[in-house]
């Protein structure tokens, strides 16, 4: 199992970066890189369930189910994959839904002389095929660039 790391420095205070990164209205703007129509349902409070959704090819909502493991406002948030959503239905028990259960995503915001470094760590539960890894790295770079542009404008 490998860990994936992504980072970017944004010329803004941590509070502003946090609010744009996790805001209900702004989150879809930078995450559309991964899937057009991406959004979340729920909130970022500790132990809460949060759904990351986007319309699939047939227009039905699909995505992942996470639980917020830790939340230190403007500093750190950790989420854990607990299942999936397929055709609008949550599934946390089937074999398909539990393939990625336990995978973590950590988001750390570090202050750097008035700017903020955003660090993202992903701990997948299985190895990622090389072609998928490269595609994923490219998408994360593009998404973080969009986040930077949104925060700095």
Phi, psi and omega per residue, in radians:
X1 nan 2.320 3.138
X2 -2.017 2.811 3.109
X3 -1.863 2.413 3.056
X4 -1.838 2.386 -3.132
X5 -2.175 2.442 3.084
X6 -2.445 2.568 3.113
X7 -2.698 2.802 3.059
X8 -2.764 2.616 3.048
X9 -1.820 2.255 -3.107
X10 -2.057 2.311 -3.096
X11 -1.421 1.295 3.128
X12 -2.924 2.765 3.092
X13 -1.191 2.726 -3.104
X14 -0.947 -0.728 -3.085
X15 -1.024 -0.780 -3.137
X16 -1.155 -0.764 3.128
X17 -1.036 -0.817 -3.135
X18 -1.003 -0.845 -3.074
X19 -1.137 -0.650 3.108
X20 -1.297 -0.748 -3.095
X21 -1.076 -0.727 -3.038
X22 -1.896 0.075 -3.113
X23 -1.222 2.474 -3.108
X24 -0.984 -0.691 -3.094
X25 -1.510 -0.506 -3.053
X26 -1.655 -0.452 3.112
X27 -0.934 -0.813 -3.137
X28 -1.094 -0.428 -3.083
X29 -1.226 -0.642 -3.130
X30 -1.681 -0.341 -3.126
X31 -1.608 -0.071 3.096
X32 -1.069 -0.344 3.081
X33 -0.999 -0.686 -3.109
X34 -1.304 -0.711 3.132
X35 -2.850 2.105 3.112
X36 -0.948 2.387 -3.133
X37 1.528 0.094 3.125
X38 -1.027 2.420 3.083
X39 -2.829 3.044 3.076
X40 -2.191 2.680 3.067
X41 -2.164 2.173 -3.090
X42 2.174 -2.775 3.110
X43 -2.493 3.015 -3.013
X44 -1.667 0.240 -3.130
X45 -1.298 2.607 -3.103
X46 -0.964 2.432 3.128
X47 1.254 -0.004 3.122
X48 -1.429 2.711 3.073
X49 -1.566 2.446 3.121
X50 -2.409 2.313 -3.139
X51 -1.800 2.313 3.045
X52 -1.890 1.992 -2.938
X53 -2.217 2.747 2.981
X54 -2.774 2.679 3.104
X55 -1.204 2.380 3.082
X56 -1.459 -3.017 -3.089
X57 -1.002 -0.534 -3.130
X58 -1.606 0.031 3.120
X59 1.574 -0.038 3.113
X60 -1.486 2.576 -3.115
X61 -1.257 2.228 3.097
X62 -2.392 2.816 3.135
X63 2.803 -2.522 -3.057
X64 -2.229 2.735 3.072
X65 -1.969 2.224 3.108
X66 -2.181 2.825 2.975
X67 -2.119 2.376 3.111
X68 -1.356 2.017 -3.100
X69 -1.464 -0.692 -3.086
X70 -2.649 2.508 3.101
X71 -2.547 1.935 3.010
X72 -1.949 1.731 -3.015
X73 -0.824 2.374 3.109
X74 1.151 0.196 -3.057
X75 -2.345 -0.875 -2.981
X76 -2.781 2.409 2.989
X77 -2.476 2.392 3.131
X78 -2.203 2.281 3.129
X79 -2.198 2.579 -3.108
X80 -2.129 2.299 3.108
X81 -1.217 2.256 3.110
X82 -2.184 -0.027 3.135
X83 2.937 -2.814 -3.094
X84 -2.436 2.889 3.019
X85 -2.128 2.199 3.119
X86 -2.291 2.230 -3.107
X87 0.883 0.730 3.069
X88 1.415 0.017 -3.092
X89 -1.981 2.282 3.083
X90 -1.293 2.480 3.110
X91 -2.492 2.024 3.096
X92 -2.115 0.179 -3.068
X93 -2.129 -0.453 -3.078
X94 -1.209 2.847 3.115
X95 -1.019 -0.768 3.140
X96 -1.083 -0.697 -3.087
X97 -1.254 -0.495 -3.065
X98 -1.653 0.036 3.132
X99 -0.985 -0.727 -3.103
X100 -1.817 0.099 3.130
X101 -1.003 2.348 -3.133
X102 1.712 -0.260 3.087
X103 -1.127 2.432 -3.106
X104 -2.000 2.582 2.938
X105 -2.211 2.174 3.108
X106 -2.013 2.330 3.116
X107 -2.089 2.051 -3.126
X108 -2.057 2.348 3.073
X109 -2.010 2.096 -3.122
X110 -2.009 2.308 3.112
X111 -1.349 2.338 3.133
X112 -2.343 1.538 3.090
X113 0.865 0.877 3.115
X114 1.592 -0.259 3.057
X115 -1.784 3.070 -3.139
X116 -2.294 2.271 3.009
X117 -1.670 2.174 3.087
X118 -1.741 2.109 3.128
X119 -2.002 2.247 3.120
X120 -2.111 2.218 3.085
X121 -2.102 2.325 3.071
X122 -2.136 2.315 3.131
X123 -2.019 1.508 3.130
X124 -1.165 2.748 3.132
X125 -1.579 -0.073 3.110
X126 -2.597 2.812 3.129
X127 -1.151 2.578 -3.120
X128 -1.774 2.261 3.099
X129 -1.007 2.481 -3.066
X130 -0.936 -0.721 -3.128
X131 -1.184 -0.651 3.106
X132 -1.208 -0.689 3.136
X133 -1.048 -0.793 3.141
X134 -1.105 -0.777 3.114
X135 -1.055 -0.767 -3.125
X136 -1.121 -0.741 3.111
X137 -1.082 -0.734 3.109
X138 -1.112 -0.733 3.132
X139 -1.114 -0.759 3.129
X140 -1.087 -0.724 3.108
X141 -1.059 -0.760 3.127
X142 -1.161 -0.733 3.138
X143 -1.120 -0.754 3.136
X144 -1.169 -0.599 3.061
X145 -1.127 -0.712 3.085
X146 -1.097 -0.749 3.105
X147 -1.039 -0.814 3.122
X148 -0.994 -0.838 3.141
X149 -1.064 -0.727 3.135
X150 -1.123 -0.759 -3.092
X151 -1.226 -0.717 -3.016
X152 -1.432 -0.188 -3.119
X153 -1.389 nan nan
